[in-house]
Amino acid sequence: MVGLVRQKWGEEATKLFMDMNSMIDVSPESYVILLSSFPEYSLAEQVGLKKGREVHGHVITTGLVDFMVGIGNGLVNMYAKCGSIADARRVFCFMMEKDSVSWNSMITGLDQNGCFIEAVERYQSMRRHEILPGSFTLISSLSSCASLKWAKLGQQIHGESLKLGIDLNVSVSNALMTLYAETGYLNECRKIFSSMPEHDQVSWNSIIGALASSERSLPEAVACFLNALRAGQKLNRITFSSVLSAVSSLSFGELGKQIHGLALKYNIADEATTENALIACYGKCGEMDGCEKIFSRMSERRDDVTWNSMISGYIHNELLAKALDLVWFMLQTGQRLDSFMYATVLSAFASVATLERGMEVHACSVRACLESDVVVGSALVDMYSKCGRLDYALRFFNTMPVRNSYSWNSMISGYARHGQGEEALKLFANMKLDGQTPPDHVTFVGVLSACSHAGLLEEGFKHFESMSDSYGLAPRIEHFSCMADLLGRAGELDKLEDFIDKMPVKPNVLIWRTVLGACCRANGRKAELGKKAAEMLFQLEPENAVNYVLLGNMYAAGGRWEDLVKARKKMKDADVKKEAGYSWVTMKDGVHMFVAGDKSHPDTDVIYKKLKELNRKMRDAGYVPQTGFALYDLEQENKEEILSYHSEKLAVAFVLAAQRSSTLPIRIMKNLRVCGDCHSAFKYISKIEGRQIILRDSNRYEDHQPQIEIPFKSFIHVNCAFEELQVPPKDGFVCSQDSIAQCYKGLKSECWTLPPHKKTGDSAARYEVKFP
């Protein structure tokens, strides 16, 4: 019987017991062996559990259960392994006598059935009864602490293992490594591995997995894998999955191919777990041909992870058409998409702001009855906010029955991205009042970004300080970057320089680029700080054209044309190419893309005719080209012509010419940041044409509504019988008589008296000046 149980032949062991019972008196020990056979049934939770209950009834009638602690232990163990933890708990509570095995069986059963808190409580109760734990008890207790991420209690159990002298037991050490890996104590994990007198397969898997889960330790994970090979350690699919995860994060495609070869050598390359890890690795390394070969070979072994990895690979490599084709294929062949697949696809369409495709996937999730799933719901909120439909995002967010941190963070970030800082902060306040989801690091990135876009300097610092003071969250580099952006946008360049000098972490590329951008916006003020930031960027990212362009922009903003020429020469000498700026719109017949001065479109003549018409109407409404954004030392007229043909203006002219009678919103995407002149021009175009224009660039959204008045800080010419005057933004703005009548109805007005004409001496005129 013992032999059959060890071979996991539960049915045969039971049959042998029945034969024994009919011929001889069966000892209590045989009942214990019999009970251990039921969890080995092929249908343990059904057939095995039923048989176990029959034996339980038999031992109750014979009275063995009250006098044999071993039988009670066997029943607890049997019920726990068959998944009936309630029965196991009941037997344990009614046992008249308990030994260390009783406690171990109960604690192990609770841990294996996901009752982690109760498992830990039983362990503490066991210690109060002064029963010494064995290695199995410690392993199960540490496993529960790891699942709960309770590091401090795990450390206490570690201390007890030291007192008992079983901390060097291989299985206990492995459990300790898992605990410290799960709770983020990677150095402790390394120490335990180094102190172990011997390592087994689980030891190597634990340390490689722990290192692979930390971004800073990815190369160390690969090195550890190589050490395991040199030590002659037998590797399994878990080992390969962990190291392939590290390789994919490092984008070491060639090393991934070598590890694939080793998997073939160990005869585990055809296991689904290894194949899924290989697909994920090849996908992240840009080797989609390798993904497709493995995927086509799997056919019968594909699971949810396989499909998810394949779709993620296509998305990562910007092959969105193939990703969507695969989704449709899954639906047509009866494959069920889980919530994570829907979230992955929605995230992809959000990244490129493809609203129509995202709505198609939304419809599929509704048909699959997954719309109310918190993962899918959160992805929908994120998708709609990134695709410019903040109203849809908010409507869906408000109807979600359950919200997680991703839901709240997506909505807060959506408000921030659309420049609605006040609304983002209100939602953050509601999140705190709700009390169900504590703010995390991502939440504060959204909150600080909202403060930055809204110009809320004091509010931003208050939230930044509350991270550590109120929530125990140490600010990360992205939070320092948000604060640098906040100071830069507020024009506080001296405070920005001081903030960077006092940062506890070394500034990265993002922060130095933020500093350089702030110096650009300050019209060349603090040029030395900008130059310092540029030099740091050239060291960190010598091949990134954006850094050279920003330096040039700073010099151009300050009118330092000779320095601008030097910056461009430096870029040329470094053989760095600037990324071309382009804009695109999605129409019924496909995507239309434009670059500045583009004349390759079939409708070029119509587009330029419409653009000329728009320029005339905008000037009549008071628009003045902001030639400071034409970064060349040219005549005023030439600068204005360059600004007129920016890619986003061509895109909007194309849509307006193609949809003359439409009132639908116009959505334009751009791969780079929109210049200030286009930002200003789109306000006029929206009002003149009566169309909502939603513009998404690399940084944020702009939503131009026809009814929104041109803001207070606009800089507009006075077009009248007198010579043209310019009024500084701080004093408000004025415009022509016609544009006053057309554009500024219903606003609070003031009357300004213009001075007499210098040459003719014509009498002064009074014009009504409108303020938003």
Backbone hydrogen bonds, N-H to C=O, Kabsch-Sander energy under -0.5 kcal/mol:
donor,donor_aa,acceptor,acceptor_aa,energy
5,V,1,M,-2.3
6,R,2,V,-2.4
7,Q,3,G,-1.5
8,K,5,V,-1.8
9,W,4,L,-2.8
10,G,8,K,-0.8
10,G,40,E,-0.6
13,A,9,W,-1.9
14,T,10,G,-2.1
15,K,11,E,-2.1
16,L,12,E,-2.1
17,F,13,A,-2.0
18,M,14,T,-2.2
19,D,15,K,-1.9
20,M,16,L,-2.3
21,N,17,F,-2.9
22,S,18,M,-1.3
23,M,19,D,-0.6
23,M,20,M,-1.3
24,I,20,M,-3.0
30,S,27,S,-0.9
31,Y,27,S,-1.1
32,V,28,P,-1.7
33,I,29,E,-2.1
34,L,30,S,-2.7
35,L,31,Y,-2.8
36,S,32,V,-1.6
37,S,33,I,-0.6
37,S,34,L,-1.5
38,F,34,L,-0.8
38,F,35,L,-0.6
40,E,37,S,-1.3
41,Y,38,F,-1.9
44,A,41,Y,-1.0
46,Q,43,L,-1.4
47,V,43,L,-1.3
48,G,43,L,-1.5
49,L,44,A,-1.5
50,K,46,Q,-1.8
51,K,47,V,-2.5
52,G,48,G,-2.3
53,R,49,L,-2.0
54,E,50,K,-1.6
55,V,51,K,-2.1
56,H,52,G,-2.4
57,G,53,R,-2.3
58,H,54,E,-1.8
59,V,55,V,-2.5
60,I,56,H,-1.6
61,T,57,G,-1.9
62,T,58,H,-1.7
63,G,59,V,-0.7
63,G,60,I,-0.6
64,L,59,V,-1.0
65,V,59,V,-1.3
66,D,63,G,-0.8
67,F,63,G,-0.7
67,F,64,L,-0.8
68,M,64,L,-2.5
69,V,67,F,-0.7
71,I,68,M,-0.5
72,G,68,M,-1.6
73,N,69,V,-2.5
74,G,70,G,-2.3
75,L,71,I,-2.5
76,V,72,G,-2.3
77,N,73,N,-2.6
78,M,74,G,-2.6
79,Y,75,L,-2.8
80,A,76,V,-2.2
81,K,77,N,-2.4
82,C,78,M,-1.8
83,G,80,A,-1.3
84,S,79,Y,-2.4
85,I,83,G,-1.0
88,A,84,S,-1.8
89,R,85,I,-2.5
90,R,86,A,-1.9
91,V,87,D,-2.5
92,F,88,A,-2.4
93,C,89,R,-2.2
94,F,90,R,-1.6
95,M,91,V,-0.7
95,M,92,F,-0.8
103,W,99,D,-1.8
104,N,100,S,-2.5
105,S,101,V,-2.9
106,M,102,S,-2.2
107,I,103,W,-2.9
108,T,104,N,-2.9
109,G,105,S,-2.1
110,L,106,M,-2.4
111,D,107,I,-2.3
112,Q,108,T,-2.6
113,N,109,G,-1.5
114,G,111,D,-1.4
115,C,110,L,-2.7
116,F,114,G,-1.4
119,A,115,C,-2.0
120,V,116,F,-2.1
121,E,117,I,-2.4
122,R,118,E,-2.6
123,Y,119,A,-1.9
124,Q,120,V,-2.3
125,S,121,E,-2.2
126,M,122,R,-2.5
127,R,123,Y,-2.0
128,R,124,Q,-1.7
129,H,125,S,-1.5
130,E,127,R,-1.4
131,I,126,M,-2.0
132,L,130,E,-0.6
138,L,134,G,-2.1
139,I,135,S,-2.4
140,S,136,F,-2.2
141,S,137,T,-2.4
142,L,138,L,-2.8
143,S,139,I,-2.1
144,S,140,S,-2.1
145,C,141,S,-2.1
146,A,142,L,-2.3
147,S,143,S,-2.2
148,L,144,S,-2.1
149,K,145,C,-0.9
150,W,145,C,-2.6
151,A,149,K,-1.2
154,G,150,W,-1.8
155,Q,151,A,-2.3
156,Q,152,K,-1.7
157,I,153,L,-2.2
158,H,154,G,-2.2
159,G,155,Q,-2.2
160,E,156,Q,-1.8
161,S,157,I,-2.1
162,L,158,H,-1.7
163,K,159,G,-1.9
164,L,160,E,-2.3
165,G,161,S,-0.7
165,G,162,L,-0.6
166,I,161,S,-2.1
167,D,161,S,-0.8
169,N,166,I,-1.0
173,S,169,N,-3.0
174,N,170,V,-2.3
175,A,171,S,-2.0
176,L,172,V,-2.3
177,M,173,S,-2.4
178,T,174,N,-2.1
179,L,175,A,-2.2
180,Y,176,L,-2.5
181,A,177,M,-2.4
182,E,178,T,-2.5
183,T,179,L,-1.6
184,G,181,A,-0.9
185,Y,180,Y,-2.3
186,L,184,G,-1.3
189,C,185,Y,-1.8
190,R,186,L,-2.2
191,K,187,N,-2.4
192,I,188,E,-2.4
193,F,189,C,-2.0
194,S,190,R,-2.5
195,S,191,K,-2.0
196,M,192,I,-0.9
196,M,193,F,-0.6
204,W,200,D,-1.9
205,N,201,Q,-2.4
206,S,202,V,-2.5
207,I,203,S,-2.3
208,I,204,W,-2.5
209,G,205,N,-2.4
210,A,206,S,-2.3
211,L,207,I,-2.3
212,A,208,I,-2.4
213,S,209,G,-1.1
214,S,211,L,-1.2
215,E,213,S,-0.5
217,S,214,S,-1.3
218,L,215,E,-0.8
221,A,217,S,-1.9
222,V,218,L,-1.7
223,A,219,P,-2.3
224,C,220,E,-2.5
225,F,221,A,-2.0
226,L,222,V,-2.0
227,N,223,A,-2.0
228,A,224,C,-2.1
229,L,225,F,-1.7
230,R,226,L,-2.3
231,A,227,N,-2.1
232,G,229,L,-1.4
233,Q,228,A,-2.3
240,F,236,N,-1.9
241,S,237,R,-2.4
242,S,238,I,-2.2
243,V,239,T,-2.3
244,L,240,F,-2.4
245,S,241,S,-1.6
246,A,242,S,-1.7
247,V,243,V,-2.5
248,S,244,L,-2.5
249,S,245,S,-1.8
250,L,246,A,-1.6
251,S,247,V,-0.7
251,S,248,S,-0.6
252,F,247,V,-2.1
253,G,251,S,-1.3
256,G,252,F,-2.1
257,K,253,G,-1.7
258,Q,254,E,-1.8
259,I,255,L,-2.4
260,H,256,G,-2.0
261,G,257,K,-1.8
262,L,258,Q,-1.8
263,A,259,I,-2.4
264,L,260,H,-1.8
265,K,261,G,-1.9
266,Y,262,L,-2.2
267,N,264,L,-1.1
268,I,263,A,-2.4
269,A,263,A,-0.9
271,E,268,I,-1.3
275,E,271,E,-2.7
276,N,272,A,-2.6
277,A,273,T,-1.8
278,L,274,T,-2.4
279,I,275,E,-2.5
280,A,276,N,-2.3
281,C,277,A,-2.3
282,Y,278,L,-3.1
283,G,279,I,-2.4
284,K,280,A,-2.0
285,C,281,C,-1.5
286,G,283,G,-1.2
287,E,282,Y,-2.9
288,M,286,G,-1.0
291,C,287,E,-1.5
292,E,288,M,-2.5
293,K,289,D,-2.0
294,I,290,G,-2.1
295,F,291,C,-2.9
296,S,292,E,-2.4
297,R,293,K,-1.5
298,M,294,I,-1.4
299,S,295,F,-1.2
300,E,298,M,-1.3
301,R,298,M,-2.2
302,R,299,S,-0.7
307,W,303,D,-2.0
308,N,304,D,-2.5
309,S,305,V,-2.7
310,M,306,T,-2.2
311,I,307,W,-2.6
312,S,308,N,-2.7
313,G,309,S,-2.1
314,Y,310,M,-2.1
315,I,311,I,-2.3
316,H,312,S,-3.0
317,N,313,G,-1.7
318,E,315,I,-1.9
319,L,314,Y,-3.4
320,L,318,E,-0.8
323,A,319,L,-2.0
324,L,320,L,-2.6
325,D,321,A,-2.3
326,L,322,K,-2.2
327,V,323,A,-1.8
328,W,324,L,-2.7
329,F,325,D,-2.5
330,M,326,L,-2.4
331,L,327,V,-2.2
332,Q,328,W,-2.7
333,T,329,F,-2.1
334,G,331,L,-1.0
335,Q,330,M,-2.7
337,L,335,Q,-0.6
342,Y,338,D,-1.9
343,A,339,S,-2.3
344,T,340,F,-2.3
345,V,341,M,-2.4
346,L,342,Y,-2.7
347,S,343,A,-2.2
348,A,344,T,-1.6
349,F,345,V,-2.1
350,A,346,L,-2.0
351,S,347,S,-1.7
352,V,348,A,-0.9
353,A,350,A,-0.8
354,T,349,F,-2.4
355,L,353,A,-1.2
358,G,354,T,-2.2
359,M,355,L,-2.4
360,E,356,E,-1.6
361,V,357,R,-2.1
362,H,358,G,-2.1
363,A,359,M,-2.3
364,C,360,E,-1.8
365,S,361,V,-2.2
366,V,362,H,-1.8
367,R,363,A,-2.0
368,A,364,C,-1.7
369,C,366,V,-1.5
370,L,365,S,-2.9
371,E,365,S,-0.6
373,D,370,L,-1.4
377,G,373,D,-3.3
378,S,374,V,-2.1
379,A,375,V,-1.9
380,L,376,V,-2.3
381,V,377,G,-2.1
382,D,378,S,-2.2
383,M,379,A,-2.7
384,Y,380,L,-2.7
385,S,381,V,-2.0
386,K,382,D,-2.2
387,C,383,M,-1.6
388,G,385,S,-1.0
389,R,384,Y,-2.3
390,L,388,G,-0.9
393,A,389,R,-2.2
394,L,390,L,-2.5
395,R,391,D,-2.3
396,F,392,Y,-2.7
397,F,393,A,-2.6
398,N,394,L,-2.5
399,T,395,R,-0.9
399,T,396,F,-0.6
400,M,396,F,-0.6
400,M,397,F,-1.0
408,W,404,N,-2.0
409,N,405,S,-2.9
410,S,406,Y,-2.4
411,M,407,S,-1.9
412,I,408,W,-2.7
413,S,409,N,-2.8
414,G,410,S,-1.9
415,Y,411,M,-2.2
416,A,412,I,-2.1
417,R,413,S,-2.9
418,H,414,G,-1.7
419,G,416,A,-1.6
420,Q,415,Y,-2.8
421,G,419,G,-1.1
424,A,420,Q,-2.0
425,L,421,G,-2.2
426,K,422,E,-2.0
427,L,423,E,-2.3
428,F,424,A,-2.0
429,A,425,L,-2.0
430,N,426,K,-2.0
431,M,427,L,-2.3
432,K,428,F,-1.8
433,L,429,A,-2.1
434,D,430,N,-2.6
435,G,431,M,-1.4
444,F,440,D,-1.7
445,V,441,H,-1.4
446,G,442,V,-1.8
447,V,443,T,-2.3
448,L,444,F,-2.7
449,S,445,V,-2.1
450,A,446,G,-2.2
451,C,447,V,-2.2
452,S,448,L,-2.0
453,H,449,S,-2.5
454,A,450,A,-1.9
455,G,451,C,-0.7
455,G,452,S,-0.7
456,L,451,C,-2.5
457,L,455,G,-1.4
460,G,456,L,-2.2
461,F,457,L,-2.0
462,K,458,E,-2.1
463,H,459,E,-2.2
464,F,460,G,-2.3
465,E,461,F,-2.3
466,S,462,K,-1.6
467,M,463,H,-0.9
467,M,464,F,-0.6
468,S,464,F,-0.5
469,D,465,E,-1.9
470,S,466,S,-2.3
471,Y,466,S,-1.2
471,Y,467,M,-0.7
472,G,468,S,-0.6
473,L,467,M,-2.8
474,A,472,G,-0.6
479,H,476,R,-1.0
480,F,476,R,-1.9
481,S,477,I,-2.0
482,C,478,E,-1.7
483,M,479,H,-2.0
484,A,480,F,-2.2
485,D,481,S,-2.2
486,L,482,C,-2.4
487,L,483,M,-2.4
488,G,484,A,-2.4
489,R,485,D,-2.9
490,A,486,L,-1.5
491,G,488,G,-1.2
492,E,487,L,-2.1
493,L,491,G,-1.7
496,L,492,E,-2.1
497,E,493,L,-2.3
498,D,494,D,-2.1
499,F,495,K,-2.6
500,I,496,L,-2.2
501,D,497,E,-1.9
502,K,498,D,-1.5
503,M,500,I,-0.9
512,W,508,N,-2.2
513,R,509,V,-2.4
514,T,510,L,-1.8
515,V,511,I,-2.3
516,L,512,W,-2.3
517,G,513,R,-2.4
518,A,514,T,-2.1
519,C,515,V,-2.0
520,C,516,L,-1.6
521,R,517,G,-2.2
522,A,518,A,-1.1
523,N,520,C,-1.5
524,G,519,C,-1.5
525,R,522,A,-1.6
527,A,524,G,-0.7
530,G,526,K,-1.9
531,K,527,A,-2.7
532,K,528,E,-2.3
533,A,529,L,-2.4
534,A,530,G,-2.3
535,E,531,K,-2.4
536,M,532,K,-2.0
537,L,533,A,-2.1
538,F,534,A,-2.5
539,Q,535,E,-1.4
540,L,536,M,-2.2
541,E,537,L,-3.5
544,N,541,E,-1.5
545,A,543,E,-0.7
547,N,544,N,-0.9
548,Y,544,N,-0.7
549,V,545,A,-2.3
550,L,546,V,-2.7
551,L,547,N,-1.7
552,G,548,Y,-2.3
553,N,549,V,-2.7
554,M,550,L,-2.2
555,Y,551,L,-2.0
556,A,552,G,-2.6
557,A,553,N,-2.7
558,G,554,M,-1.4
559,G,556,A,-1.4
560,R,555,Y,-3.1
561,W,559,G,-1.5
564,L,560,R,-1.8
565,V,561,W,-2.2
566,K,562,E,-1.9
567,A,563,D,-2.3
568,R,564,L,-2.2
569,K,565,V,-2.2
570,K,566,K,-2.5
571,M,567,A,-1.8
572,K,568,R,-2.2
573,D,569,K,-3.0
574,A,570,K,-1.7
575,D,572,K,-1.4
576,V,571,M,-2.1
583,S,594,F,-2.4
584,W,669,M,-2.3
585,V,592,H,-2.2
587,M,585,V,-0.6
587,M,590,G,-3.2
590,G,587,M,-1.5
592,H,585,V,-2.9
594,F,583,S,-3.0
596,A,581,G,-0.6
597,G,645,Y,-2.7
598,D,595,V,-2.0
604,T,601,H,-1.7
607,I,603,D,-2.5
608,Y,604,T,-2.7
609,K,605,D,-1.9
610,K,606,V,-2.3
611,L,607,I,-2.4
612,K,608,Y,-2.2
613,E,609,K,-2.0
614,L,610,K,-2.5
615,N,611,L,-2.5
616,R,612,K,-1.9
617,K,613,E,-2.2
618,M,614,L,-2.8
619,R,615,N,-2.1
620,D,616,R,-2.0
621,A,617,K,-1.5
622,G,619,R,-1.2
623,Y,618,M,-2.9
627,T,625,P,-1.5
629,F,626,Q,-2.2
630,A,627,T,-1.7
631,L,629,F,-1.0
632,Y,630,A,-2.2
634,L,632,Y,-1.8
639,K,635,E,-2.2
640,E,636,Q,-2.2
641,E,637,E,-1.7
642,I,638,N,-2.1
643,L,639,K,-2.2
644,S,640,E,-1.6
645,Y,641,E,-0.8
645,Y,642,I,-0.8
646,H,643,L,-1.3
649,K,646,H,-0.7
650,L,646,H,-1.9
651,A,647,S,-2.1
652,V,648,E,-2.1
653,A,649,K,-2.1
654,F,650,L,-2.2
655,V,651,A,-2.1
656,L,652,V,-2.4
657,A,653,A,-2.2
658,A,654,F,-2.2
659,Q,655,V,-2.3
662,S,659,Q,-0.7
666,I,692,Q,-3.1
667,R,665,P,-0.5
668,I,666,I,-0.6
668,I,694,I,-2.8
669,M,584,W,-2.4
670,K,696,R,-2.4
671,N,582,Y,-1.9
679,H,675,C,-1.9
680,S,676,G,-2.1
681,A,677,D,-2.9
682,F,678,C,-2.5
683,K,679,H,-0.8
683,K,680,S,-0.7
684,Y,680,S,-1.1
685,I,681,A,-2.5
686,S,682,F,-2.3
687,K,683,K,-1.7
688,I,684,Y,-3.1
689,E,685,I,-2.7
690,G,686,S,-1.1
691,R,686,S,-1.2
693,I,704,H,-2.4
694,I,666,I,-3.5
694,I,692,Q,-0.5
695,L,693,I,-0.6
695,L,702,E,-3.0
696,R,668,I,-2.7
696,R,694,I,-0.5
697,D,695,L,-0.5
697,D,700,R,-2.3
698,S,672,L,-0.5
701,Y,417,R,-2.7
702,E,695,L,-2.2
704,H,693,I,-3.2
704,H,702,E,-0.6
705,Q,703,D,-0.7
708,I,705,Q,-1.3
714,S,711,P,-2.0
716,I,714,S,-0.6
717,H,622,G,-0.7
718,V,725,L,-1.5
719,N,717,H,-0.6
720,C,718,V,-0.7
720,C,722,F,-0.6
727,V,716,I,-0.6
731,D,728,P,-1.7
732,G,729,P,-1.5
740,I,736,S,-1.9
741,A,737,Q,-1.8
742,Q,738,D,-2.2
743,C,739,S,-2.9
744,Y,739,S,-0.6
744,Y,740,I,-1.3
747,L,744,Y,-1.2
750,E,769,V,-2.2
752,W,750,E,-0.5
752,W,767,Y,-2.0
754,L,752,W,-0.6
754,L,765,A,-2.6
757,H,762,D,-0.8
761,G,757,H,-1.4
767,Y,752,W,-1.9
769,V,750,E,-3.6
769,V,767,Y,-0.5
771,F,748,K,-2.0
